[in-house]
Amino acid sequence: MNETTVCVVGNVATQPVFRETAAGASARFRLAVTQRFWDREKNAWRDGHTNFFTVWANRALAANVQASVSLGEPLMVRGRLKVRSEQRDGQSWTGADIEATAIGHDLARGTAAFRRTLRGDQGADQTADQTADQVSGRSSGAPARPEPNWETEPAEPTGEAPEVAEAGQAHEAVSQRPEPAMAM
């Protein structure tokens, strides 16, 4: 299938609008994407042209947009680009829409806290309980996956010279460190 897939980085220009329809949840908002460039003459960054995209999210992504995205936040949006032209009141209008497949906060400009959503087979009352648990810091009772151990284990001291012992310990620690499991 020939589609134009884009990844854009910009700021939320309008408050997201969420709708629950017979076909499922839908959300939309406008994203402002401004070109920035280095002006050598003024020795400073300058803003260029701003493009506005209407971002559309559906189903679970729409619900997560409603819970996570606010006006003015920096986002990265990946999806299918659709350019539409229409005639209104005798004038020709062109707009660019992105049917989003992924949306996330731009961590180069701030921080975010990720919270997993429950799958659709669990009740809405459990979703409210999980949200309350996450806010209060309690566990929701779901089996937690252990964090991988990224630290190297301290090696046993040997009778070797300090330089040799440290080099040997580093090699042993790297070769004995268990690799984290990869989920596929």
N, C-alpha and C positions, 0 to 999 in steps of 0.2 A: 504494500500500500504506500503510495507516495503522499507523504505528509510533511509539512514544515514544522519541525520541532525546535523550540527556542528555549533558552534559559535566560531570564532577565533579572536584574537586580535593581530595586528601586524602593520607593516609599509608598505606603498606603495613602491614597489621596482622598478616598471617601470611606465613610463608615461601612463595613460589610453589611449587606442585606441578606437575611436568611429566610428561606421559604420552605415549608413542608408541603409537597404536592403529592398527587397520586402516583407519580413516577418515582418519587423519592425526594430526599432533601436536596436543596440547591442553594448556593450562596454566590454572591457576586460583589465585586468592589473594583475601584479604579486604582491602577498602579502608575505612579509617575516615575519615569526613568529618565534621568538627566545625565547627559554626556558631560564629563569633566576632563579638562586637559591642562597641561602645563604651559603657561604663557612665558616664553623665554625673555621677552622684552620687559615684562613687569616682575619676573621672577616669582610668580605665584600661580596657584591653581585657579582656574576660571570655570564657570558653568557654561555649558553650551546649550543646545536645543533640548527641550523636554518632550519626550514622547509619552502619551497616555494610552494605556491598555485597559480594556475591561476584562477582568479575570473572572472566569466561571469555574466553580467547584461543585461537584456532585457527590451524593451519597455520604459515605463516612468522611470524606475530605471536607465536605460542606459543613458537617457538624463540628469537625475539629477547627475549621476556620472561625465558626461562630464563637467557639470557646477560647480561641487563642489569638485572634488578630484584631488589632485596634487601629484607629486612625493615626497616621504619622509614623508607624513602625517600619523599620527597614526589613524588606523581605527578599527572598530569592524564589522565583516562580519558574517551574519547568512545565511545558505543555505544548499543545498543538496550536499554532498560529492560524487564525482565520481572519482575512481581510474582507470586509463587507462594504459595498457601495449601495447607496439608496438615494432616492429623490424625495425631498421634503419641501413643501411650499415652493416648488420651482427651483430649488437649489440642490446641487449634488453634494452628498455627504459621504465621507469615507471614514471607517472606523476599524480598529484592530482589536480583535478579541483573542484571549488565550484560554483554551479549554485545559485547565490545570490538571496535571497528573501528580505533581508534588509541589508543596509550598512549605517554606521554612524561614525562620528568622535569620537575618544576616549576622552571624556571630563575629564578623570583623568589626561590627559597630556596636556590639552590646552582648549581653548574656541572655540565656533563656533556660527554663527548667522544663525538661521533657517529662511527660506523664503518659503512659500507655493507656489506651482506651480498651474497654472490655469488648469482647466479641459479641456479635448480635444475638447469640443463643442464651445470654444471661439477662436477667430482668433489669428494668430501669431502676428499681429500688436498690439493687446491688451497685449500680453505677453511682447513685447518690452516696451510698455508704463508702464506696471506694474513694470518691472525691473528698469526702469528709476525712477519711483516713489519711489521704495524701496531704491535705492541708495541715492536719494535726501532727503528721509525722509517724502515725501508727502504721503497722502492717495490716493489709486487708485480708490476710489469711491465705493468699495465693502462695504457692511454693516459690520461694525466692531462688534465683539462680545465683550461685556463688560468684563473687568478684574474682577475676583472674589475679594471680599473684605476679605483679610486675617487678617486684623487688628481688634482687639476687640474695640467696642465702649466704650468711657468713660462713666462711670456710674454717676448718679446724687449724689452729696455728701449728706450724711445723718447726723443726729445728734449723731450717735453712736461713740464709741471710735475708734481711727484710726485703730487698729488691726482688730476689728470686721467689720468696714466699708470696709476695703480693702478686707477682705475675702469674704464678701457679694457681693462686686462689681465684684470680679473675678468670683464668681459663677453665678451671673446674666449675666455677659458679655458672659460667655461660653454658658449658657442655652439659651440666646436670639440671639446669632450669627446665621445668616442664613447659611445653608449649601450650598456650591457651587453646581450647577447643574452638573450632570454627563452626558456626551454625550455617547450614546450607538451606 
